[in-house]
Amino acid sequence: MKKKMIVVLNIVGLSPHFIETKSNVIPNIVSLSKSGAYRKMTPSFPAVTCSAQATLLSGKPPRDHGIVGNGFFNRRTMRTEFWAQESTLVSGPRIWDIMRMRDPKAKVAVLFWQNSKYIDADIVVTPSPLHTDTGMTEWCYSKPADYYSAAVSDKGTLQPTIVGSNSLPLKLPYYEKLTKEIGEFKLMTYWGPMAGEPASRWISQAGLSTIKNEQPDTTLVYIPHLDYNLQRLGPDSPLIDKDLKIVDDIVGQYLELQKSYGQDDITLFVISEYGMTPVKQAVFPNLLLRKHGLLKVREINGKEYIDFELSPAFAVVDHQVAHIYCQKGFVDEVTRIFKDQEGVGAVLDKQKVAQLECNHERAGELILLSRPDSWFAYYYWEDDAKAPFYARAVDIHNKPGYDPCELFVDMPTRSIPLKTELVKGSHGIPGTTDQQKAVMLCSDAALNDYAPEPFNATQFLGMLYRVI
């Protein structure tokens, strides 16, 4: 009897809008939506990657798991923290913890999901570059750390490797084992101006290899690149069809694997985190706070940096969401500043944030929502000559906000342009339209009897329960 397996492909940026308007471009995905179970999925708030993934895997909103965005201001250390990968940032159990509770022998593989460093899963691969005094060394954290590997023969098949006189197989960490088979993962294709198809292809191949060779009970695979060009080009650009075809081809490969292994022995999920809306302008909340004397800066070597200690208020921005961290007594003034400001859709106080289930200690005292056609930029300097050292670099950790301009490059200077008008797509605000919503597809059509409508991201874990 064959082992039953579950595979989850997270294709970030895939929306109901594409399924309903691009059937000729994504035939595999559309076919799966018709033959299996399909629901339009309302993302949790904020609809950004780290928050969305924590919700999908825990069944809880940010109020409970604590991931209020891709980054936040750490009041204890007095600094912003973006794209931290440690699992301990997420409160409560996620799917691999729950499976271990039910069956200590359950085998889970997690490839490139956020906050997956040090999780209690059998197989993990996630980017973890080493920053040294001479530059950056590309590397991926992985488990198991002592995998008994096999060598790849000239014909591409795995063969036992004999090392020395003890006749033991080669012992490698799992990522290094994968590189022997499919080559090294190139971090520059995962984020920055060169980000695109190669990252998704590599991760997809890593997932297929893991399923074939390791047969986990559940395999979670994150496919990122559609998200990049949705921000560069916008969701309405005809050029996005190329990226849709690529993710559809990846889905087709997993459907072929399912067919060859056994149609009923692999349950395939295709999900996403959010959809995107076209945007035409950036809003600069930190510049507005500075204009009103609430954001303070310090000048160091001719460059300006936010003084978090002495600023009565500042914004940590994340796509279409901005957390405003205010000192005591300044909330009302900040609310007045942003009320009716062009490009700002709403100013949320603690009560309204609680209604969106994002009331966690990491959240700002206020949260701004942009209008659907706008997004928030972190810029706070008034003179580009005084922009900080990280402004024109791909630097995801030092910037006090998410910077989609890192997806572009100014070729004459080989640096990141300070041109927010380049960005054509964004996300983050509560999803109400088909462009903003995510999707949940499953090859098991029986889930149509159990999946509620409307369907919320917090309910996805329940669908996994049905098939585990």
C-alpha positions as a Markdown table, in Angstrom:
| # | Residue | x | y | z |
|---|---|---|---|---|
| 1 | Met | 0.0 | 0.0 | 0.0 |
| 2 | Lys | 1.4 | 3.4 | -1.0 |
| 3 | Lys | 2.0 | 6.1 | 1.5 |
| 4 | Lys | -0.6 | 8.9 | 1.4 |
| 5 | Met | 1.0 | 12.4 | 1.0 |
| 6 | Ile | -0.2 | 16.0 | 1.1 |
| 7 | Val | 1.5 | 18.7 | -1.0 |
| 8 | Val | 0.8 | 22.4 | -0.5 |
| 9 | Leu | 2.0 | 24.8 | -3.2 |
| 10 | Asn | 1.8 | 28.4 | -2.0 |
| 11 | Ile | 1.8 | 30.6 | -5.2 |
| 12 | Val | 1.9 | 34.1 | -3.8 |
| 13 | Gly | -0.1 | 36.6 | -5.8 |
| 14 | Leu | -2.5 | 34.1 | -7.4 |
| 15 | Ser | -6.0 | 35.6 | -7.2 |
| 16 | Pro | -9.5 | 34.6 | -8.2 |
| 17 | His | -9.3 | 37.4 | -10.8 |
| 18 | Phe | -6.6 | 35.5 | -12.7 |
| 19 | Ile | -8.5 | 32.2 | -12.5 |
| 20 | Glu | -11.6 | 33.8 | -13.9 |
| 21 | Thr | -10.0 | 35.9 | -16.6 |
| 22 | Lys | -6.9 | 33.9 | -17.6 |
| 23 | Ser | -8.2 | 30.4 | -18.3 |
| 24 | Asn | -6.2 | 30.2 | -21.6 |
| 25 | Val | -3.0 | 31.2 | -19.8 |
| 26 | Ile | -3.2 | 29.0 | -16.7 |
| 27 | Pro | -5.0 | 25.8 | -17.9 |
| 28 | Asn | -3.6 | 23.5 | -15.2 |
| 29 | Ile | -4.7 | 25.8 | -12.4 |
| 30 | Val | -8.2 | 26.4 | -13.9 |
| 31 | Ser | -8.6 | 22.6 | -14.5 |
| 32 | Leu | -7.8 | 21.9 | -10.9 |
| 33 | Ser | -10.3 | 24.6 | -9.8 |
| 34 | Lys | -13.0 | 22.8 | -11.8 |
| 35 | Ser | -12.2 | 19.1 | -11.0 |
| 36 | Gly | -11.3 | 19.6 | -7.3 |
| 37 | Ala | -12.4 | 22.0 | -4.6 |
| 38 | Tyr | -12.1 | 25.8 | -5.1 |
| 39 | Arg | -12.7 | 28.7 | -2.8 |
| 40 | Lys | -12.0 | 32.4 | -3.0 |
| 41 | Met | -10.1 | 33.0 | 0.2 |
| 42 | Thr | -10.2 | 36.3 | 2.2 |
| 43 | Pro | -6.7 | 37.0 | 3.5 |
| 44 | Ser | -6.1 | 37.7 | 7.2 |
| 45 | Phe | -5.1 | 41.3 | 7.9 |
| 46 | Pro | -2.6 | 42.6 | 7.1 |
| 47 | Ala | -2.4 | 40.8 | 3.8 |
| 48 | Val | 1.3 | 40.6 | 3.6 |
| 49 | Thr | 3.6 | 37.5 | 3.4 |
| 50 | Cys | 4.8 | 36.9 | 7.0 |
| 51 | Ser | 1.4 | 37.5 | 8.5 |
| 52 | Ala | -0.5 | 35.6 | 5.9 |
| 53 | Gln | 1.8 | 32.5 | 6.2 |
| 54 | Ala | 1.6 | 32.4 | 10.0 |
| 55 | Thr | -2.2 | 32.6 | 9.7 |
| 56 | Leu | -2.5 | 29.8 | 7.0 |
| 57 | Leu | -0.3 | 27.5 | 9.0 |
| 58 | Ser | -1.7 | 28.2 | 12.5 |
| 59 | Gly | -5.4 | 28.9 | 11.8 |
| 60 | Lys | -5.1 | 32.0 | 14.0 |
| 61 | Pro | -5.0 | 35.7 | 13.2 |
| 62 | Pro | -2.1 | 38.1 | 14.0 |
| 63 | Arg | -3.7 | 38.9 | 17.4 |
| 64 | Asp | -2.8 | 35.4 | 18.4 |
| 65 | His | 0.3 | 34.4 | 16.5 |
| 66 | Gly | 1.9 | 37.8 | 16.8 |
| 67 | Ile | 3.1 | 38.4 | 13.2 |
| 68 | Val | 1.7 | 41.8 | 12.6 |
| 69 | Gly | 3.5 | 42.3 | 9.3 |
| 70 | Asn | 6.7 | 41.5 | 7.5 |
| 71 | Gly | 8.4 | 43.7 | 10.1 |
| 72 | Phe | 7.7 | 45.7 | 13.3 |
| 73 | Phe | 9.3 | 48.1 | 15.7 |
| 74 | Asn | 10.8 | 46.2 | 18.6 |
| 75 | Arg | 10.2 | 48.5 | 21.6 |
| 76 | Arg | 12.6 | 46.6 | 23.8 |
| 77 | Thr | 15.6 | 46.9 | 21.5 |
| 78 | Met | 14.5 | 50.2 | 19.9 |
| 79 | Arg | 15.0 | 49.1 | 16.3 |
| 80 | Thr | 12.9 | 47.8 | 13.4 |
| 81 | Glu | 13.0 | 44.1 | 12.6 |
| 82 | Phe | 12.1 | 43.1 | 9.0 |
| 83 | Trp | 12.2 | 39.6 | 7.6 |
| 84 | Ala | 13.4 | 37.9 | 10.8 |
| 85 | Gln | 13.2 | 34.1 | 10.1 |
| 86 | Glu | 13.3 | 32.7 | 13.6 |
| 87 | Ser | 10.3 | 30.5 | 14.4 |
| 88 | Thr | 10.1 | 31.7 | 18.0 |
| 89 | Leu | 8.5 | 35.0 | 16.7 |
| 90 | Val | 5.4 | 33.0 | 16.0 |
| 91 | Ser | 3.2 | 32.2 | 19.0 |
| 92 | Gly | 1.3 | 28.9 | 19.2 |
| 93 | Pro | 1.5 | 25.7 | 17.2 |
| 94 | Arg | 1.6 | 25.5 | 13.4 |
| 95 | Ile | 0.8 | 22.5 | 11.2 |
| 96 | Trp | 4.0 | 20.6 | 11.9 |
| 97 | Asp | 3.6 | 21.0 | 15.6 |
| 98 | Ile | 0.0 | 19.8 | 15.4 |
| 99 | Met | 0.9 | 16.8 | 13.3 |
| 100 | Arg | 3.6 | 15.8 | 15.8 |
| 101 | Met | 1.0 | 16.0 | 18.6 |
| 102 | Arg | -1.2 | 13.6 | 16.6 |
| 103 | Asp | 1.5 | 11.3 | 15.4 |
| 104 | Pro | 5.1 | 11.6 | 16.7 |
| 105 | Lys | 6.3 | 9.9 | 13.5 |
| 106 | Ala | 4.6 | 12.3 | 11.1 |
| 107 | Lys | 7.2 | 13.6 | 8.6 |
| 108 | Val | 6.9 | 17.2 | 7.4 |
| 109 | Ala | 8.9 | 19.1 | 4.8 |
| 110 | Val | 8.9 | 23.0 | 4.7 |
| 111 | Leu | 10.6 | 24.7 | 1.8 |
| 112 | Phe | 11.1 | 28.5 | 1.9 |
| 113 | Trp | 8.2 | 29.5 | 4.1 |
| 114 | Gln | 8.8 | 32.4 | 6.5 |
| 115 | Asn | 9.7 | 32.0 | 10.1 |
| 116 | Ser | 10.8 | 28.4 | 9.6 |
| 117 | Lys | 14.3 | 28.5 | 11.1 |
| 118 | Tyr | 14.5 | 26.0 | 14.0 |
| 119 | Ile | 11.0 | 24.6 | 13.6 |
| 120 | Asp | 10.3 | 21.1 | 14.7 |
| 121 | Ala | 10.0 | 19.7 | 11.2 |
| 122 | Asp | 12.0 | 16.9 | 9.6 |
| 123 | Ile | 13.0 | 18.7 | 6.4 |
| 124 | Val | 13.5 | 22.5 | 6.2 |
| 125 | Val | 15.2 | 24.7 | 3.6 |
| 126 | Thr | 15.1 | 28.5 | 3.9 |
| 127 | Pro | 17.5 | 31.3 | 2.8 |
| 128 | Ser | 20.0 | 32.3 | 5.5 |
| 129 | Pro | 22.9 | 34.2 | 3.9 |
| 130 | Leu | 26.0 | 34.8 | 5.9 |
| 131 | His | 26.9 | 38.5 | 6.2 |
| 132 | Thr | 30.7 | 38.9 | 6.6 |
| 133 | Asp | 33.2 | 41.8 | 6.6 |
| 134 | Thr | 34.0 | 41.0 | 2.9 |
| 135 | Gly | 30.4 | 40.7 | 1.7 |
| 136 | Met | 27.6 | 38.2 | 1.7 |
| 137 | Thr | 27.9 | 34.4 | 1.4 |
| 138 | Glu | 24.8 | 32.8 | -0.2 |
| 139 | Trp | 23.6 | 29.9 | 1.9 |
| 140 | Cys | 20.4 | 28.2 | 3.0 |
| 141 | Tyr | 19.6 | 26.9 | 6.5 |
| 142 | Ser | 18.4 | 23.3 | 6.3 |
| 143 | Lys | 17.4 | 20.2 | 8.2 |
| 144 | Pro | 18.4 | 17.5 | 8.6 |
| 145 | Ala | 21.9 | 18.7 | 9.3 |
| 146 | Asp | 23.4 | 15.3 | 8.9 |
| 147 | Tyr | 21.6 | 13.8 | 6.0 |
| 148 | Tyr | 23.2 | 10.6 | 4.6 |
| 149 | Ser | 23.3 | 11.7 | 1.0 |
| 150 | Ala | 23.8 | 10.0 | -2.3 |
| 151 | Ala | 25.9 | 11.1 | -5.3 |
| 152 | Val | 24.4 | 12.0 | -8.7 |
| 153 | Ser | 25.6 | 9.8 | -11.5 |
| 154 | Asp | 26.4 | 11.0 | -15.0 |
| 155 | Lys | 22.9 | 9.9 | -16.0 |
| 156 | Gly | 21.4 | 12.1 | -13.3 |
| 157 | Thr | 20.2 | 9.2 | -11.1 |
| 158 | Leu | 21.1 | 9.0 | -7.4 |
| 159 | Gln | 23.7 | 6.4 | -6.6 |
| 160 | Pro | 25.2 | 5.4 | -3.2 |
| 161 | Thr | 28.4 | 7.2 | -2.4 |
| 162 | Ile | 31.3 | 5.3 | -0.8 |
| 163 | Val | 33.6 | 7.5 | 1.3 |
| 164 | Gly | 37.0 | 6.1 | 2.5 |
| 165 | Ser | 37.5 | 2.6 | 3.8 |
| 166 | Asn | 34.4 | 2.6 | 6.1 |
| 167 | Ser | 32.0 | 2.4 | 3.1 |
| 168 | Leu | 29.6 | 5.0 | 4.6 |
| 169 | Pro | 27.5 | 7.3 | 2.4 |
| 170 | Leu | 28.5 | 11.0 | 2.2 |
| 171 | Lys | 27.1 | 12.9 | 5.1 |
| 172 | Leu | 25.7 | 16.4 | 4.2 |
| 173 | Pro | 23.1 | 18.9 | 5.4 |
| 174 | Tyr | 20.0 | 18.7 | 3.4 |
| 175 | Tyr | 20.5 | 21.9 | 1.4 |
| 176 | Glu | 24.0 | 20.8 | 0.4 |
| 177 | Lys | 22.5 | 17.4 | -0.6 |
| 178 | Leu | 20.0 | 19.3 | -2.9 |
| 179 | Thr | 22.8 | 21.3 | -4.5 |
| 180 | Lys | 24.5 | 18.1 | -5.6 |
| 181 | Glu | 21.3 | 17.3 | -7.5 |
| 182 | Ile | 19.9 | 20.6 | -8.7 |
| 183 | Gly | 22.7 | 23.1 | -8.2 |
| 184 | Glu | 23.0 | 26.0 | -5.7 |
| 185 | Phe | 20.2 | 28.3 | -4.9 |
| 186 | Lys | 20.9 | 31.9 | -6.1 |
| 187 | Leu | 19.7 | 34.3 | -3.5 |
| 188 | Met | 19.8 | 37.2 | -6.1 |
| 189 | Thr | 16.9 | 35.6 | -7.9 |
| 190 | Tyr | 14.9 | 35.4 | -4.7 |
| 191 | Trp | 14.9 | 39.1 | -4.0 |
| 192 | Gly | 16.2 | 42.3 | -5.6 |
| 193 | Pro | 16.5 | 43.6 | -9.2 |
| 194 | Met | 17.3 | 40.1 | -10.5 |
| 195 | Ala | 14.5 | 38.3 | -8.6 |
| 196 | Gly | 12.2 | 36.2 | -10.8 |
| 197 | Glu | 11.6 | 32.8 | -12.4 |
| 198 | Pro | 14.9 | 31.0 | -11.4 |
| 199 | Ala | 14.0 | 31.2 | -7.7 |
| 200 | Ser | 10.6 | 29.6 | -8.3 |
| 201 | Arg | 12.1 | 26.9 | -10.6 |
| 202 | Trp | 14.7 | 26.0 | -8.0 |
| 203 | Ile | 12.3 | 25.8 | -5.1 |
| 204 | Ser | 9.9 | 23.8 | -7.2 |
| 205 | Gln | 12.6 | 21.3 | -8.2 |
| 206 | Ala | 13.6 | 21.0 | -4.5 |
| 207 | Gly | 10.0 | 20.2 | -3.7 |
| 208 | Leu | 9.7 | 17.6 | -6.3 |
| 209 | Ser | 13.0 | 16.0 | -5.3 |
| 210 | Thr | 11.9 | 16.0 | -1.6 |
| 211 | Ile | 8.6 | 14.3 | -2.4 |
| 212 | Lys | 10.1 | 11.6 | -4.6 |
| 213 | Asn | 13.1 | 10.8 | -2.4 |
| 214 | Glu | 11.8 | 11.5 | 1.1 |
| 215 | Gln | 8.1 | 11.0 | 0.9 |
| 216 | Pro | 7.0 | 13.3 | 3.7 |
| 217 | Asp | 3.5 | 13.0 | 5.0 |
| 218 | Thr | 3.1 | 16.8 | 4.2 |
| 219 | Thr | 5.3 | 19.0 | 2.0 |
| 220 | Leu | 4.9 | 22.8 | 2.0 |
| 221 | Val | 6.4 | 24.6 | -0.9 |
| 222 | Tyr | 6.5 | 28.4 | -1.4 |
| 223 | Ile | 6.6 | 29.6 | -5.0 |
| 224 | Pro | 7.5 | 33.4 | -5.0 |
| 225 | His | 8.2 | 34.9 | -8.3 |
| 226 | Leu | 4.7 | 35.9 | -9.5 |
| 227 | Asp | 4.6 | 38.3 | -6.7 |
| 228 | Tyr | 7.7 | 40.2 | -8.0 |
| 229 | Asn | 6.3 | 41.2 | -11.4 |
| 230 | Leu | 2.9 | 41.9 | -10.0 |
| 231 | Gln | 4.7 | 44.7 | -8.1 |
| 232 | Arg | 6.9 | 45.7 | -11.0 |
| 233 | Leu | 4.3 | 45.6 | -13.8 |
| 234 | Gly | 0.9 | 45.7 | -12.0 |
| 235 | Pro | -1.8 | 43.0 | -12.1 |
| 236 | Asp | -3.4 | 44.4 | -15.2 |
| 237 | Ser | -0.3 | 44.3 | -17.4 |
| 238 | Pro | -0.5 | 41.9 | -20.3 |
| 239 | Leu | 3.2 | 41.1 | -19.6 |
| 240 | Ile | 2.2 | 39.3 | -16.4 |
| 241 | Asp | 0.9 | 36.4 | -18.6 |
| 242 | Lys | 4.4 | 35.1 | -18.9 |
| 243 | Asp | 4.7 | 34.8 | -15.1 |
| 244 | Leu | 1.3 | 33.2 | -14.9 |
| 245 | Lys | 2.3 | 30.6 | -17.5 |
| 246 | Ile | 5.4 | 29.7 | -15.4 |
| 247 | Val | 3.5 | 29.1 | -12.2 |
| 248 | Asp | 0.9 | 27.1 | -14.2 |
| 249 | Asp | 3.7 | 25.0 | -15.6 |
| 250 | Ile | 5.0 | 24.3 | -12.1 |
| 251 | Val | 1.5 | 23.2 | -11.0 |
| 252 | Gly | 1.4 | 21.0 | -14.1 |
| 253 | Gln | 4.6 | 19.3 | -12.9 |
| 254 | Tyr | 3.1 | 18.5 | -9.5 |
| 255 | Leu | -0.1 | 17.2 | -11.2 |
| 256 | Glu | 2.1 | 14.9 | -13.3 |
| 257 | Leu | 3.8 | 13.7 | -10.1 |
| 258 | Gln | 0.5 | 13.1 | -8.5 |
| 259 | Lys | -0.7 | 11.1 | -11.6 |
| 260 | Ser | 2.5 | 9.0 | -11.8 |
| 261 | Tyr | 2.5 | 8.3 | -8.0 |
| 262 | Gly | -1.2 | 7.7 | -7.7 |
| 263 | Gln | -4.1 | 10.1 | -8.2 |
| 264 | Asp | -5.6 | 9.2 | -4.9 |
| 265 | Asp | -2.4 | 8.9 | -3.0 |
| 266 | Ile | -1.3 | 12.6 | -3.2 |
| 267 | Thr | -3.6 | 15.3 | -2.2 |
| 268 | Leu | -2.5 | 18.6 | -3.9 |
| 269 | Phe | -3.4 | 22.0 | -2.5 |
| 270 | Val | -2.7 | 25.2 | -4.5 |
| 271 | Ile | -3.1 | 28.2 | -2.3 |
| 272 | Ser | -2.0 | 31.9 | -2.2 |
| 273 | Glu | -1.7 | 34.6 | 0.4 |
| 274 | Tyr | -3.3 | 37.6 | -1.2 |
| 275 | Gly | -4.0 | 39.3 | -4.6 |
| 276 | Met | -2.8 | 42.7 | -5.8 |
| 277 | Thr | -4.3 | 45.9 | -7.0 |
| 278 | Pro | -2.7 | 48.3 | -9.5 |
| 279 | Val | -1.3 | 51.4 | -7.8 |
| 280 | Lys | -0.4 | 54.8 | -9.1 |
| 281 | Gln | 1.2 | 56.7 | -6.2 |
| 282 | Ala | 3.2 | 56.3 | -3.0 |
| 283 | Val | 2.3 | 58.0 | 0.3 |
| 284 | Phe | 5.1 | 59.2 | 2.6 |
| 285 | Pro | 3.8 | 59.0 | 6.2 |
| 286 | Asn | 7.3 | 59.6 | 7.8 |
| 287 | Leu | 7.8 | 62.8 | 5.7 |
| 288 | Leu | 4.4 | 64.0 | 6.9 |
| 289 | Leu | 5.3 | 63.3 | 10.5 |
| 290 | Arg | 8.6 | 65.1 | 10.1 |
| 291 | Lys | 6.8 | 68.1 | 8.6 |
| 292 | His | 4.7 | 68.3 | 11.7 |
| 293 | Gly | 7.7 | 68.1 | 14.0 |
| 294 | Leu | 7.0 | 64.6 | 15.3 |
| 295 | Leu | 9.7 | 62.6 | 13.5 |
| 296 | Lys | 13.2 | 63.4 | 14.6 |
| 297 | Val | 16.4 | 62.5 | 12.7 |
| 298 | Arg | 20.1 | 62.4 | 13.6 |
| 299 | Glu | 22.7 | 63.3 | 11.0 |
| 300 | Ile | 25.7 | 60.9 | 10.9 |
| 301 | Asn | 28.5 | 61.5 | 8.3 |
| 302 | Gly | 26.1 | 63.6 | 6.2 |
| 303 | Lys | 23.3 | 61.0 | 6.2 |
| 304 | Glu | 20.1 | 61.1 | 8.2 |
| 305 | Tyr | 18.6 | 58.4 | 10.3 |
| 306 | Ile | 15.4 | 58.2 | 12.3 |
| 307 | Asp | 15.9 | 58.9 | 16.0 |
| 308 | Phe | 13.4 | 56.4 | 17.4 |
| 309 | Glu | 14.1 | 57.4 | 21.0 |
| 310 | Leu | 13.3 | 61.1 | 20.6 |
| 311 | Ser | 10.5 | 60.9 | 17.9 |
| 312 | Pro | 7.0 | 61.3 | 19.3 |
| 313 | Ala | 5.8 | 59.3 | 16.3 |
| 314 | Phe | 7.1 | 57.4 | 13.3 |
| 315 | Ala | 5.8 | 55.0 | 10.7 |
| 316 | Val | 7.0 | 51.4 | 9.9 |
| 317 | Val | 5.5 | 50.8 | 6.5 |
| 318 | Asp | 4.6 | 47.6 | 4.8 |
| 319 | His | 3.1 | 47.8 | 1.3 |
| 320 | Gln | -0.4 | 49.3 | 1.9 |
| 321 | Val | -0.2 | 49.2 | 5.7 |
| 322 | Ala | 1.7 | 51.5 | 8.0 |
| 323 | His | 2.1 | 50.9 | 11.8 |
| 324 | Ile | 2.4 | 54.3 | 13.5 |
| 325 | Tyr | 4.3 | 54.0 | 16.8 |
| 326 | Cys | 3.4 | 56.9 | 19.0 |
| 327 | Gln | 4.7 | 58.1 | 22.4 |
| 328 | Lys | 2.1 | 58.7 | 25.1 |
| 329 | Gly | -0.2 | 61.7 | 24.4 |
| 330 | Phe | 0.4 | 62.0 | 20.6 |
| 331 | Val | -2.2 | 59.6 | 19.2 |
| 332 | Asp | -4.9 | 62.2 | 18.7 |
| 333 | Glu | -2.5 | 64.6 | 17.0 |
| 334 | Val | -1.3 | 61.9 | 14.6 |
| 335 | Thr | -4.8 | 60.9 | 13.9 |
| 336 | Arg | -5.6 | 64.5 | 12.8 |
| 337 | Ile | -2.6 | 64.7 | 10.6 |
| 338 | Phe | -3.5 | 61.6 | 8.6 |
| 339 | Lys | -7.3 | 62.1 | 8.5 |
| 340 | Asp | -8.3 | 63.0 | 4.9 |
| 341 | Gln | -4.7 | 62.9 | 3.8 |
| 342 | Glu | -4.5 | 62.1 | 0.0 |
| 343 | Gly | -3.8 | 58.4 | -0.5 |
| 344 | Val | -4.7 | 57.3 | 3.0 |
| 345 | Gly | -7.9 | 55.2 | 3.2 |
| 346 | Ala | -8.3 | 54.9 | 6.9 |
| 347 | Val | -6.7 | 55.6 | 10.3 |
| 348 | Leu | -7.3 | 52.7 | 12.6 |
| 349 | Asp | -7.3 | 53.2 | 16.4 |
| 350 | Lys | -6.9 | 50.3 | 18.8 |
| 351 | Gln | -10.6 | 49.5 | 18.7 |
| 352 | Lys | -10.7 | 49.2 | 14.9 |
| 353 | Val | -7.4 | 47.3 | 14.9 |
| 354 | Ala | -9.0 | 44.8 | 17.3 |
| 355 | Gln | -11.9 | 44.4 | 14.9 |
| 356 | Leu | -9.4 | 43.3 | 12.3 |
| 357 | Glu | -7.8 | 40.9 | 14.8 |
| 358 | Cys | -4.4 | 42.6 | 14.6 |
| 359 | Asn | -4.4 | 43.9 | 18.2 |
| 360 | His | -1.0 | 42.6 | 19.4 |
| 361 | Glu | 1.7 | 44.3 | 21.4 |
| 362 | Arg | 3.9 | 44.5 | 18.3 |
| 363 | Ala | 1.4 | 46.6 | 16.4 |
| 364 | Gly | 1.6 | 50.3 | 16.3 |
| 365 | Glu | -0.6 | 52.6 | 18.4 |
| 366 | Leu | -2.3 | 53.4 | 15.1 |
| 367 | Ile | -2.4 | 51.6 | 11.8 |
| 368 | Leu | -2.8 | 53.4 | 8.5 |
| 369 | Leu | -4.5 | 51.8 | 5.5 |
| 370 | Ser | -3.8 | 53.2 | 2.0 |
| 371 | Arg | -6.4 | 53.6 | -0.7 |
| 372 | Pro | -6.4 | 50.6 | -3.1 |
| 373 | Asp | -4.5 | 52.6 | -5.7 |
| 374 | Ser | -1.8 | 53.8 | -3.3 |
| 375 | Trp | 1.0 | 52.3 | -1.1 |
| 376 | Phe | 3.3 | 53.5 | 1.7 |
| 377 | Ala | 7.0 | 54.3 | 1.2 |
| 378 | Tyr | 9.3 | 54.5 | 4.2 |
| 379 | Tyr | 11.3 | 57.6 | 3.0 |
| 380 | Tyr | 11.8 | 60.3 | 5.7 |
| 381 | Trp | 14.6 | 62.5 | 4.3 |
| 382 | Glu | 13.9 | 65.8 | 2.6 |
| 383 | Asp | 17.1 | 65.9 | 0.6 |
| 384 | Asp | 18.1 | 62.8 | -1.4 |
| 385 | Ala | 21.8 | 63.7 | -0.8 |
| 386 | Lys | 21.1 | 62.9 | 2.9 |
| 387 | Ala | 19.4 | 59.6 | 2.2 |
| 388 | Pro | 20.8 | 56.9 | 4.6 |
| 389 | Phe | 23.4 | 54.4 | 3.5 |
| 390 | Tyr | 20.8 | 51.7 | 2.9 |
| 391 | Ala | 18.4 | 53.7 | 0.7 |
| 392 | Arg | 20.1 | 52.8 | -2.6 |
| 393 | Ala | 21.0 | 49.3 | -1.6 |
| 394 | Val | 19.2 | 46.0 | -1.4 |
| 395 | Asp | 19.0 | 46.0 | 2.4 |
| 396 | Ile | 15.9 | 44.3 | 3.7 |
| 397 | His | 17.0 | 44.4 | 7.4 |
| 398 | Asn | 18.1 | 48.0 | 8.0 |
| 399 | Lys | 15.3 | 49.9 | 6.3 |
| 400 | Pro | 12.4 | 50.9 | 8.6 |
| 401 | Gly | 9.9 | 49.6 | 6.1 |
| 402 | Tyr | 9.4 | 47.4 | 3.1 |
| 403 | Asp | 10.9 | 48.8 | -0.1 |
| 404 | Pro | 9.5 | 47.5 | -3.4 |
| 405 | Cys | 11.9 | 49.8 | -5.2 |
| 406 | Glu | 14.5 | 47.1 | -4.5 |
| 407 | Leu | 13.0 | 45.2 | -7.4 |
| 408 | Phe | 14.4 | 47.8 | -9.8 |
| 409 | Val | 17.9 | 49.0 | -10.6 |
| 410 | Asp | 19.4 | 52.2 | -11.9 |
| 411 | Met | 21.8 | 50.8 | -14.4 |
| 412 | Pro | 24.2 | 53.8 | -14.7 |
| 413 | Thr | 24.9 | 53.7 | -10.9 |
| 414 | Arg | 24.1 | 50.0 | -10.3 |
| 415 | Ser | 22.0 | 51.1 | -7.3 |
| 416 | Ile | 18.4 | 51.1 | -6.2 |
| 417 | Pro | 16.5 | 54.1 | -7.6 |
| 418 | Leu | 14.6 | 56.5 | -5.3 |
| 419 | Lys | 11.7 | 56.5 | -7.7 |
| 420 | Thr | 8.5 | 55.2 | -6.1 |
| 421 | Glu | 6.5 | 55.8 | -9.3 |
| 422 | Leu | 8.1 | 52.6 | -10.7 |
| 423 | Val | 6.0 | 50.5 | -8.5 |
| 424 | Lys | 2.7 | 49.4 | -10.2 |
| 425 | Gly | 1.2 | 46.8 | -7.9 |
| 426 | Ser | 0.7 | 46.4 | -4.1 |
| 427 | His | -1.4 | 44.7 | -1.4 |
| 428 | Gly | -2.0 | 44.6 | 2.4 |
| 429 | Ile | -5.3 | 46.2 | 3.0 |
| 430 | Pro | -8.4 | 44.0 | 3.8 |
| 431 | Gly | -9.3 | 42.1 | 0.7 |
| 432 | Thr | -12.8 | 42.6 | -0.6 |
| 433 | Thr | -12.4 | 42.3 | -4.4 |
| 434 | Asp | -11.4 | 39.3 | -6.6 |
| 435 | Gln | -8.1 | 41.1 | -7.3 |
| 436 | Gln | -7.3 | 41.4 | -3.6 |
| 437 | Lys | -8.4 | 37.9 | -2.5 |
| 438 | Ala | -6.4 | 34.7 | -2.3 |
| 439 | Val | -7.4 | 31.2 | -3.5 |
| 440 | Met | -7.7 | 27.7 | -2.0 |
| 441 | Leu | -7.7 | 24.8 | -4.5 |
| 442 | Cys | -7.5 | 21.2 | -3.6 |
| 443 | Ser | -7.4 | 18.0 | -5.8 |
| 444 | Asp | -9.9 | 16.4 | -3.4 |
| 445 | Ala | -13.3 | 17.5 | -4.6 |
| 446 | Ala | -14.9 | 16.2 | -1.4 |
| 447 | Leu | -13.7 | 19.4 | 0.3 |
| 448 | Asn | -16.4 | 21.2 | -1.5 |
| 449 | Asp | -18.8 | 19.7 | 1.0 |
| 450 | Tyr | -16.8 | 21.0 | 4.0 |
| 451 | Ala | -15.2 | 24.3 | 2.9 |
| 452 | Pro | -17.5 | 27.2 | 4.0 |
| 453 | Glu | -18.3 | 30.1 | 1.8 |
| 454 | Pro | -17.2 | 32.8 | 2.3 |
| 455 | Phe | -13.8 | 31.2 | 3.1 |
| 456 | Asn | -11.2 | 32.9 | 5.3 |
| 457 | Ala | -7.5 | 32.2 | 5.6 |
| 458 | Thr | -7.9 | 31.1 | 9.2 |
| 459 | Gln | -10.0 | 28.2 | 7.9 |
| 460 | Phe | -7.3 | 26.7 | 5.7 |
| 461 | Leu | -5.8 | 24.7 | 8.5 |
| 462 | Gly | -9.2 | 23.0 | 8.9 |
| 463 | Met | -9.0 | 21.8 | 5.3 |
| 464 | Leu | -5.7 | 20.2 | 6.0 |
| 465 | Tyr | -7.3 | 18.5 | 9.0 |
| 466 | Arg | -9.8 | 16.9 | 6.6 |
| 467 | Val | -7.2 | 15.2 | 4.5 |
| 468 | Ile | -4.4 | 14.4 | 7.0 |
